[in-house]
Amino acid sequence: MESKWRKVWGLIGLLLLNFVNNVSSLSLTITKVDCVYEIVRSEGDNVSGNFVVVDHHIFWSSDHPGIDFSITSPGGDILHSLKGTSGDKFSFKAPRSGLYQFCFHNPLSTPETIAFYIHIGHIPNEHNLAQNEHLDAINVKIAELREALEAVTTEQKYLQARDAVHRRSKLLYR
């Protein structure tokens, strides 16, 4: 039984590690062109993110051309392209697995700092999910936790009622 729980917690740990590995947040200083590369493991994964040019409102004049941004698929197709912006959001379903390219182009020679965030979300299909027999032990623990929580809630209600009675009795004997 202990070995089974070790496997369950190992699986949960891997899932959490997988989630953490699929989130990137970084700061880039762009002088000309700089690209970030992310691997999308499965076709159909949700890729989303955003970027913002830091302090653009302080240093940019009205004639500043902005930053250009593009996303290129592993096949070389441009999936998303923006010209002259100070930031934006993006979201798409990956048309295929592989290495995706997120590029920033700064048309001026003045370095620009960009805060960039990307998340790659994978929703497993029914073949990748745990089977019911794998979840039996977890369901038992959930039921045990539910009962323990109910006991705590019942005790809390009892103590609140006793407290209310105690406060009323103090008021009557003053």
C-alpha positions, 0 to 999 in steps of 0.5 A, a space after each residue: 500500500 505504501 508503494 502505491 501511495 509513493 507512486 501516486 505522490 510521484 505522479 502528482 509531483 511530476 504533474 506539478 513539475 510539468 506545470 512549472 516547466 511550462 511557464 516562462 517569465 523573463 525580462 529581455 533587453 532588445 537592441 536589434 532582434 532577440 528571440 525566445 524559443 519554447 518547445 510545445 510537446 503536443 499538437 493542440 496544446 494551448 500557448 498563451 502569453 503577453 509582453 510589455 515594453 517596460 517604461 515605454 511611457 517614460 522614454 518613448 516620444 510620439 514618433 517612436 516606432 514601437 517594437 515588432 513581435 512575431 511567433 513562428 511555428 516549427 514549420 516556419 509559418 508566421 502564426 502571429 505578427 504585430 508591428 509598432 507596439 508597446 505590448 500585447 497578449 497572444 493565445 493560440 492552439 499549437 498546430 504541431 509539436 516542436 520548437 516555436 520562435 517568439 521574436 522581438 525586433 527593435 527598429 531603434 538602436 536604443 535598448 528596450 527592456 521587455 517583460 515576457 510571459 509565456 504558458 504552454 498548457 496541455 490538456 491530456 486526452 482520455 488515453 493519458 488519464 489515470 484509470 479508475 483503479 488508480 484513483 480508488 486509493 485517492 477516493 478513499 483518502 478524499 472521503 476520509 478528509 471529507 469526514 474529518 472536515 465534517 467533524 471539525 465543522 460540527 465541533 466548530 458549530 458546537 463551540 460557537 453555540 456554547 460561546 453564545 450561551 456563555 455570553 448570554 448568561 454573562 449578560 443576565 447576571 450583570 
